[in-house]
Amino acid sequence: MLLVAPTASVAKTPTRNRGRAETVRFRVRLQSLTGLAPTFVSEVSEGVLSKKLAAFVPLDVEIGTRLSGPLSVSAGALVFLAPFSSNLCDGGVPYRPHAAAGLFGIRLDLNNNRDGSWWSPFVALRMGVGTQTTAGDFCSVRVQIQPMFSPRIGADLWMGKAAATFAIGYDLVPTGSIVTVQAGLTLRVN
């Protein structure tokens, strides 16, 4: 009679990256996004303050550099173009509440590795100083400056040295909160 003892299976480790440096997808990246940013805008009509649904057009340009692993830092500019006009007092001058900001942030790329999938999700936390055209005292128009918070979640779909980028974000500007839905291009600079 032959007795066979069960043997434990040994999991093999992949030899893909053994003995060579990690191949990161980017060390420096340039990103440009645009899209749609719906929000509620306050307006006075016949003495009654009301809110109307409107949409800004965001233009977002950012350059980022990898620190280590999935972490990178970035600097950029964000502009909200207002294709609508608003008025906060009867008889006042209608104005367009355009907004702009300079932002610095950190970004966590969950797959910044060329050996992995072409799909690379990310989370970005950005802060800076923003300015927006708003209604001032006595029905005048003024520019208001305040700190700005602009987080993003999204994904890069890498195709060689470029990626199609999709992101959803939240922006806090002087006149209120804006939810942004963006698409654009990310280029690997280095």
Contacts in CASP RR format, 6 or more apart in sequence:
PFRMAT RR
TARGET T0000
AUTHOR 0000-0000-0000
METHOD contacts of the structure
MODEL  1
MLLVAPTASVAKTPTRNRGRAETVRFRVRLQSLTGLAPTFVSEVSEGVLS
KKLAAFVPLDVEIGTRLSGPLSVSAGALVFLAPFSSNLCDGGVPYRPHAA
AGLFGIRLDLNNNRDGSWWSPFVALRMGVGTQTTAGDFCSVRVQIQPMFS
PRIGADLWMGKAAATFAIGYDLVPTGSIVTVQAGLTLRVN
16 115 0 8 1.000
17 115 0 8 1.000
22 113 0 8 1.000
22 115 0 8 1.000
23 113 0 8 1.000
23 114 0 8 1.000
23 115 0 8 1.000
24 66 0 8 1.000
24 69 0 8 1.000
24 112 0 8 1.000
24 113 0 8 1.000
24 114 0 8 1.000
25 109 0 8 1.000
25 111 0 8 1.000
25 112 0 8 1.000
25 113 0 8 1.000
25 114 0 8 1.000
25 120 0 8 1.000
25 158 0 8 1.000
25 188 0 8 1.000
26 66 0 8 1.000
26 112 0 8 1.000
26 188 0 8 1.000
26 189 0 8 1.000
26 190 0 8 1.000
27 65 0 8 1.000
27 66 0 8 1.000
27 189 0 8 1.000
27 190 0 8 1.000
28 63 0 8 1.000
28 64 0 8 1.000
28 65 0 8 1.000
28 66 0 8 1.000
28 188 0 8 1.000
28 189 0 8 1.000
28 190 0 8 1.000
29 63 0 8 1.000
29 64 0 8 1.000
29 65 0 8 1.000
29 72 0 8 1.000
29 186 0 8 1.000
29 187 0 8 1.000
29 188 0 8 1.000
29 189 0 8 1.000
30 61 0 8 1.000
30 62 0 8 1.000
30 63 0 8 1.000
30 64 0 8 1.000
30 186 0 8 1.000
30 187 0 8 1.000
30 189 0 8 1.000
31 60 0 8 1.000
31 61 0 8 1.000
31 62 0 8 1.000
31 63 0 8 1.000
31 64 0 8 1.000
31 165 0 8 1.000
31 184 0 8 1.000
31 185 0 8 1.000
31 186 0 8 1.000
31 187 0 8 1.000
32 60 0 8 1.000
32 61 0 8 1.000
32 62 0 8 1.000
32 184 0 8 1.000
32 185 0 8 1.000
32 186 0 8 1.000
33 58 0 8 1.000
33 59 0 8 1.000
33 60 0 8 1.000
33 61 0 8 1.000
33 165 0 8 1.000
33 167 0 8 1.000
33 182 0 8 1.000
33 183 0 8 1.000
33 184 0 8 1.000
34 57 0 8 1.000
34 58 0 8 1.000
34 59 0 8 1.000
34 60 0 8 1.000
34 182 0 8 1.000
34 183 0 8 1.000
34 184 0 8 1.000
35 57 0 8 1.000
35 58 0 8 1.000
35 180 0 8 1.000
35 181 0 8 1.000
35 182 0 8 1.000
35 183 0 8 1.000
36 55 0 8 1.000
36 56 0 8 1.000
36 57 0 8 1.000
36 58 0 8 1.000
36 180 0 8 1.000
36 181 0 8 1.000
37 55 0 8 1.000
37 56 0 8 1.000
37 57 0 8 1.000
37 58 0 8 1.000
37 80 0 8 1.000
37 171 0 8 1.000
37 178 0 8 1.000
37 179 0 8 1.000
37 180 0 8 1.000
37 181 0 8 1.000
38 53 0 8 1.000
38 54 0 8 1.000
38 55 0 8 1.000
38 178 0 8 1.000
38 179 0 8 1.000
39 53 0 8 1.000
39 54 0 8 1.000
39 55 0 8 1.000
39 56 0 8 1.000
39 175 0 8 1.000
39 176 0 8 1.000
39 177 0 8 1.000
39 178 0 8 1.000
39 179 0 8 1.000
40 51 0 8 1.000
40 52 0 8 1.000
40 53 0 8 1.000
40 54 0 8 1.000
41 51 0 8 1.000
41 52 0 8 1.000
41 53 0 8 1.000
41 54 0 8 1.000
41 84 0 8 1.000
41 86 0 8 1.000
41 97 0 8 1.000
41 175 0 8 1.000
42 49 0 8 1.000
42 50 0 8 1.000
42 51 0 8 1.000
42 86 0 8 1.000
42 88 0 8 1.000
42 175 0 8 1.000
43 49 0 8 1.000
43 50 0 8 1.000
43 51 0 8 1.000
43 52 0 8 1.000
43 86 0 8 1.000
43 87 0 8 1.000
43 88 0 8 1.000
44 50 0 8 1.000
44 87 0 8 1.000
44 88 0 8 1.000
44 89 0 8 1.000
44 90 0 8 1.000
45 87 0 8 1.000
45 90 0 8 1.000
46 90 0 8 1.000
47 90 0 8 1.000
54 82 0 8 1.000
54 84 0 8 1.000
54 86 0 8 1.000
55 83 0 8 1.000
55 84 0 8 1.000
56 80 0 8 1.000
56 81 0 8 1.000
56 82 0 8 1.000
56 83 0 8 1.000
56 99 0 8 1.000
56 178 0 8 1.000
57 80 0 8 1.000
57 81 0 8 1.000
57 83 0 8 1.000
58 78 0 8 1.000
58 79 0 8 1.000
58 80 0 8 1.000
58 81 0 8 1.000
58 171 0 8 1.000
58 178 0 8 1.000
58 180 0 8 1.000
58 182 0 8 1.000
59 78 0 8 1.000
59 79 0 8 1.000
59 80 0 8 1.000
59 81 0 8 1.000
60 76 0 8 1.000
60 77 0 8 1.000
60 78 0 8 1.000
60 79 0 8 1.000
60 182 0 8 1.000
61 76 0 8 1.000
61 77 0 8 1.000
61 78 0 8 1.000
62 74 0 8 1.000
62 75 0 8 1.000
62 76 0 8 1.000
62 77 0 8 1.000
62 103 0 8 1.000
63 74 0 8 1.000
63 75 0 8 1.000
63 76 0 8 1.000
63 189 0 8 1.000
64 72 0 8 1.000
64 73 0 8 1.000
64 74 0 8 1.000
64 75 0 8 1.000
64 107 0 8 1.000
65 72 0 8 1.000
65 73 0 8 1.000
65 74 0 8 1.000
66 72 0 8 1.000
66 112 0 8 1.000
67 73 0 8 1.000
69 112 0 8 1.000
70 108 0 8 1.000
70 109 0 8 1.000
70 110 0 8 1.000
70 111 0 8 1.000
70 112 0 8 1.000
71 106 0 8 1.000
71 107 0 8 1.000
71 108 0 8 1.000
71 109 0 8 1.000
72 106 0 8 1.000
72 107 0 8 1.000
72 109 0 8 1.000
72 112 0 8 1.000
73 104 0 8 1.000
73 105 0 8 1.000
73 106 0 8 1.000
73 107 0 8 1.000
74 103 0 8 1.000
74 104 0 8 1.000
74 105 0 8 1.000
74 106 0 8 1.000
74 107 0 8 1.000
74 124 0 8 1.000
74 126 0 8 1.000
75 102 0 8 1.000
75 103 0 8 1.000
75 104 0 8 1.000
75 105 0 8 1.000
76 102 0 8 1.000
76 103 0 8 1.000
76 104 0 8 1.000
77 100 0 8 1.000
77 101 0 8 1.000
77 102 0 8 1.000
77 103 0 8 1.000
78 100 0 8 1.000
78 101 0 8 1.000
78 102 0 8 1.000
78 103 0 8 1.000
78 148 0 8 1.000
78 150 0 8 1.000
78 171 0 8 1.000
79 98 0 8 1.000
79 99 0 8 1.000
79 100 0 8 1.000
79 101 0 8 1.000
80 98 0 8 1.000
80 99 0 8 1.000
80 100 0 8 1.000
80 132 0 8 1.000
80 171 0 8 1.000
80 173 0 8 1.000
80 178 0 8 1.000
81 98 0 8 1.000
82 96 0 8 1.000
82 97 0 8 1.000
82 98 0 8 1.000
82 99 0 8 1.000
83 96 0 8 1.000
84 96 0 8 1.000
85 94 0 8 1.000
85 95 0 8 1.000
85 96 0 8 1.000
86 94 0 8 1.000
86 95 0 8 1.000
86 96 0 8 1.000
86 97 0 8 1.000
86 135 0 8 1.000
87 93 0 8 1.000
87 94 0 8 1.000
87 95 0 8 1.000
87 135 0 8 1.000
88 134 0 8 1.000
88 135 0 8 1.000
88 136 0 8 1.000
88 139 0 8 1.000
89 135 0 8 1.000
89 139 0 8 1.000
91 139 0 8 1.000
92 139 0 8 1.000
93 139 0 8 1.000
93 140 0 8 1.000
93 141 0 8 1.000
95 133 0 8 1.000
95 134 0 8 1.000
95 135 0 8 1.000
95 141 0 8 1.000
96 133 0 8 1.000
97 132 0 8 1.000
97 133 0 8 1.000
97 134 0 8 1.000
97 175 0 8 1.000
98 132 0 8 1.000
98 133 0 8 1.000
99 130 0 8 1.000
99 131 0 8 1.000
99 132 0 8 1.000
99 133 0 8 1.000
99 173 0 8 1.000
99 174 0 8 1.000
99 175 0 8 1.000
100 130 0 8 1.000
100 131 0 8 1.000
100 132 0 8 1.000
101 128 0 8 1.000
101 129 0 8 1.000
101 130 0 8 1.000
101 131 0 8 1.000
101 148 0 8 1.000
101 150 0 8 1.000
101 173 0 8 1.000
102 128 0 8 1.000
102 129 0 8 1.000
102 130 0 8 1.000
102 148 0 8 1.000
103 126 0 8 1.000
103 127 0 8 1.000
103 128 0 8 1.000
103 148 0 8 1.000
103 150 0 8 1.000
104 126 0 8 1.000
104 127 0 8 1.000
104 128 0 8 1.000
105 124 0 8 1.000
105 125 0 8 1.000
105 126 0 8 1.000
105 127 0 8 1.000
106 124 0 8 1.000
106 125 0 8 1.000
107 122 0 8 1.000
107 123 0 8 1.000
107 124 0 8 1.000
107 125 0 8 1.000
108 122 0 8 1.000
108 123 0 8 1.000
108 124 0 8 1.000
109 120 0 8 1.000
109 121 0 8 1.000
109 122 0 8 1.000
109 156 0 8 1.000
110 120 0 8 1.000
110 121 0 8 1.000
110 122 0 8 1.000
110 123 0 8 1.000
111 117 0 8 1.000
111 119 0 8 1.000
111 120 0 8 1.000
111 121 0 8 1.000
112 120 0 8 1.000
118 157 0 8 1.000
118 158 0 8 1.000
118 159 0 8 1.000
119 155 0 8 1.000
119 156 0 8 1.000
119 157 0 8 1.000
119 158 0 8 1.000
120 155 0 8 1.000
120 156 0 8 1.000
120 157 0 8 1.000
120 158 0 8 1.000
120 163 0 8 1.000
121 153 0 8 1.000
121 154 0 8 1.000
121 155 0 8 1.000
122 152 0 8 1.000
122 153 0 8 1.000
122 154 0 8 1.000
122 155 0 8 1.000
122 156 0 8 1.000
123 151 0 8 1.000
123 152 0 8 1.000
123 153 0 8 1.000
123 154 0 8 1.000
124 151 0 8 1.000
124 152 0 8 1.000
124 153 0 8 1.000
124 167 0 8 1.000
125 151 0 8 1.000
126 149 0 8 1.000
126 150 0 8 1.000
126 151 0 8 1.000
126 152 0 8 1.000
127 147 0 8 1.000
127 148 0 8 1.000
127 149 0 8 1.000
127 150 0 8 1.000
128 147 0 8 1.000
128 148 0 8 1.000
128 149 0 8 1.000
128 150 0 8 1.000
129 145 0 8 1.000
129 146 0 8 1.000
129 147 0 8 1.000
129 148 0 8 1.000
130 145 0 8 1.000
130 146 0 8 1.000
130 147 0 8 1.000
130 148 0 8 1.000
130 173 0 8 1.000
130 174 0 8 1.000
131 143 0 8 1.000
131 144 0 8 1.000
131 145 0 8 1.000
131 146 0 8 1.000
131 174 0 8 1.000
132 143 0 8 1.000
132 144 0 8 1.000
132 173 0 8 1.000
132 174 0 8 1.000
132 175 0 8 1.000
133 141 0 8 1.000
133 142 0 8 1.000
133 143 0 8 1.000
133 144 0 8 1.000
134 141 0 8 1.000
134 142 0 8 1.000
134 143 0 8 1.000
134 144 0 8 1.000
134 174 0 8 1.000
134 175 0 8 1.000
135 141 0 8 1.000
135 142 0 8 1.000
136 142 0 8 1.000
144 174 0 8 1.000
145 174 0 8 1.000
146 174 0 8 1.000
148 171 0 8 1.000
148 172 0 8 1.000
148 173 0 8 1.000
149 170 0 8 1.000
149 171 0 8 1.000
149 172 0 8 1.000
150 169 0 8 1.000
150 170 0 8 1.000
150 171 0 8 1.000
150 172 0 8 1.000
151 169 0 8 1.000
151 170 0 8 1.000
152 167 0 8 1.000
152 168 0 8 1.000
152 169 0 8 1.000
152 180 0 8 1.000
152 182 0 8 1.000
153 167 0 8 1.000
153 168 0 8 1.000
153 169 0 8 1.000
154 165 0 8 1.000
154 166 0 8 1.000
154 167 0 8 1.000
154 168 0 8 1.000
155 165 0 8 1.000
155 166 0 8 1.000
155 167 0 8 1.000
156 163 0 8 1.000
156 164 0 8 1.000
156 165 0 8 1.000
156 186 0 8 1.000
157 163 0 8 1.000
157 164 0 8 1.000
157 165 0 8 1.000
157 166 0 8 1.000
160 188 0 8 1.000
161 187 0 8 1.000
161 188 0 8 1.000
162 185 0 8 1.000
162 186 0 8 1.000
162 187 0 8 1.000
162 188 0 8 1.000
163 185 0 8 1.000
163 186 0 8 1.000
163 187 0 8 1.000
163 188 0 8 1.000
164 183 0 8 1.000
164 184 0 8 1.000
164 185 0 8 1.000
165 182 0 8 1.000
165 183 0 8 1.000
165 184 0 8 1.000
165 185 0 8 1.000
165 186 0 8 1.000
166 182 0 8 1.000
166 183 0 8 1.000
166 184 0 8 1.000
167 180 0 8 1.000
167 181 0 8 1.000
167 182 0 8 1.000
167 183 0 8 1.000
168 179 0 8 1.000
168 180 0 8 1.000
168 181 0 8 1.000
168 182 0 8 1.000
169 179 0 8 1.000
169 180 0 8 1.000
169 181 0 8 1.000
169 182 0 8 1.000
170 177 0 8 1.000
170 178 0 8 1.000
170 179 0 8 1.000
170 180 0 8 1.000
171 177 0 8 1.000
171 178 0 8 1.000
171 179 0 8 1.000
171 180 0 8 1.000
172 178 0 8 1.000
END
